[in-house]
């Protein structure tokens, strides 16, 4: 027997319960947040989706949202259980439906709320949403010479309202 | 969309600290197993937290020319383990008893089995009494199966030094295989 093989004979695995890694992650993230105070909005709504992963890519592609680093929770089968997206100084959670009794409009048949998002360039945003196949349910138009807005459904039927104050829209 | 390298993630975590969570997701399972082999599950669970907190605090010092952070994390783990030498020695002796019992049960090789009862506790003693840096090099190589370059990265040593430490550790263990002190033949 080679000396290194001798040492290998004493290698013994330790048994861990599956939750150990999650606890470690939670503790680490808490430590990181304490180190660097997070700029988090006080209120973060969470929207339920049947397929969180597909919803995330759609929201990134169509609306320009960005996933919050390290916010993601993944199930044993690799599917995303929940995550968060940010846009400007706002944040929205995306979570698997059924949790906390909330269901996707795709299953519920109707949306029970809509989310308003202020954007910097409403025309460009509208173009991007159109190009990505978002279903526009209220066309882009000006309201009371106050703001310009449109409404779109995401791929599971959540309703989003995007608007920009007209005083901020550059005159062409 | 390709996933970013560890170096990119750590770079990003300088501005967005929470990005460091991805380093945990990628490497915590391997490091938890590593710590578990060394000090058992209970202490390993504490240490994996300490390891990543230290890594987070020191992330500025990570050499971004390295694509993978794993050897660097092993190195931090090795340091964290130094404070738990007693737990480590206890586990090593228990493993030796189990290996010895396992060997004795295997009656097909009776001579070897007889030796096993005596041999493994001595192997444990030998590993235990190696200088820290030799023991660490040996166990990263033998148990974690890291290549020399990664052991060198983990221990922040030139590769030649790792090689000579491993050779010294091997020589110590080889003596145990030859009960009457000196070897019958010098290897090469």
Interface residues (C-beta under 8 A of the other chain):
Chain A: X1 X3 X4 X6 X7 X8 X9 X10 X11 X12 X13 X14 X15 X16 X20 X21 X23 X24 X25 X27 X28 X29 X31 X32 X33 X35 X36 X38 X68 X69 X70 X71
Chain B: X12 X13 X16 X17 X18 X19 X20 X21 X22 X24 X25 X28 X29 X32 X33 X36 X37 X40 X41 X44 X45 X48 X49 X52 X53 X56 X57 X91 X92 X95 X96 X98 X99 X119 X120 X123 X124 X127 X138 X139 X141 X142 X143 X169 X170 X171 X172 X173 X174 X176 X177
